[in-house]
Amino acid sequence: MKKITCIILACLCCIVTGCKDGDWDNPGKTTADTFGNNALQETNVVTIKKLKEMYESTLAQQYGLTEIGKDLQIKGRVLGNDIEGNIYSKVVIDDGTGAIMISVGEGGLFAYLPVGQEILVDLSKLWIGTYGYQPQLGVYYISSAGKTSVGRISRALWNQSYKLLGAPDVSKIDTIPFNKAKIGEVDYMIENVGRLMTIKDVKMKNGGKAVWAAEADASGTQTEVNQSISGLNGIYVRTSTYADFANSPIPEGTLDITGIFTRYGSDWQIYLRTEADVVKK
C-alpha cells in the first residue's frame, strides 16, 4: 500500500512540475518567457547619465516629479534588489555612465532580476523624480496630504516596460571605491548617487553595541534606521527593520562596507544588499 501511495505522489509531483514549467495555452513557452516584454526593441536608448542631464531641473529639486512621455529607453545591469529585504520594492541598475533606482510595486524582484542581469527599460509611460534628491523612476503618486512624489510602478505596467537581455553576469558589475575625502562635495554625490560603492577601512560607531535596525518604536512608524560610521559625518548605513539581517549585531573592528550609495538631502545613505556586503578586515 505504501508503495502504491508513493507512486501516486510521484506522478502528481510530475504533473504539478510540468504545469509550472510551461504555459497551458502554449506548452512550448517556458516560465522565463513570461517575464517582461519580449516585443521591446532598442529604438532610442540613452545613457543613464544623459537621462539625468535631460531632466536636470527636476532632479535638482528635493521632491521633483516629471512625466517622461517620450520614446526613450535606457539599459543597464542590476546592482541591487530586494533579496534580503533591505532594498524594498526597488531595483537599481547601472550602465557604466551612472545608476538609477526604479520603484516597483512588487515583491520578489530578485527572482527574475538578479544582480548582474541586464535589462532594457522603456520610459515612455514612466515618470522621473526625486525623493530627498534621490533620483528615481516610477509613476505619479499623490499622498492623502496632497503631496506628490515618485510612486511604485504597478506590476502590469512594469511587465510592459522592461525586457531581459541575456543571462546575468556579475563579472560585468563595477564596484567603485568611495572617496571619503569627498563626502561633502555635491558634484561627487550627483555623479555617483545610486551606484554600487565600497567604503574601506571604517568602523561603525555602534559596532558590538547594537543591531542594525531594531524596531525604533511600538507604533511601527519608523521602519528604517541609520547607523553612524565613526569619524565620518554625513554618511550612514541605513537598514530596514524588515531586512533579514535587521537584528544581526553590528560588527566591531575595521570593515569594508559595500552597498548602494543613495542620498537624502546632503547625507549619504548606504543600503546593504545582503549582510555579506560588510566584510571584517
FENUR-V693840 format. One record per run of one state. SS is the DSSP state (A for helix, B for strand, O for the rest). FROM is the first residue (numbers start at 1). LEN is the number of residues. If there is no record, write none. Layout:
BEGIN
ss->SS from->FROM len->LEN
ss->SS from->FROM len->LEN
END
This chain:
BEGIN
ss->O from->1 len->1
ss->A from->2 len->20
ss->O from->22 len->9
ss->A from->31 len->4
ss->O from->35 len->10
ss->B from->45 len->1
ss->O from->46 len->2
ss->A from->48 len->7
ss->O from->55 len->1
ss->A from->56 len->4
ss->O from->60 len->5
ss->B from->65 len->3
ss->O from->68 len->5
ss->B from->73 len->8
ss->O from->81 len->9
ss->B from->90 len->5
ss->O from->95 len->4
ss->B from->99 len->6
ss->O from->105 len->4
ss->A from->109 len->3
ss->O from->112 len->6
ss->B from->118 len->5
ss->O from->123 len->4
ss->B from->127 len->5
ss->O from->132 len->2
ss->B from->134 len->9
ss->O from->143 len->5
ss->B from->148 len->4
ss->O from->152 len->1
ss->B from->153 len->1
ss->O from->154 len->1
ss->A from->155 len->7
ss->B from->162 len->4
ss->O from->166 len->4
ss->A from->170 len->3
ss->O from->173 len->3
ss->B from->176 len->2
ss->O from->178 len->2
ss->A from->180 len->3
ss->O from->183 len->3
ss->A from->186 len->7
ss->O from->193 len->3
ss->B from->196 len->7
ss->O from->203 len->1
ss->B from->204 len->1
ss->O from->205 len->6
ss->B from->211 len->1
ss->O from->212 len->12
ss->B from->224 len->6
ss->O from->230 len->2
ss->B from->232 len->9
ss->O from->241 len->8
ss->B from->249 len->1
ss->O from->250 len->5
ss->B from->255 len->10
ss->O from->265 len->2
ss->B from->267 len->5
ss->O from->272 len->3
ss->A from->275 len->3
ss->B from->278 len->3
ss->O from->281 len->1
END
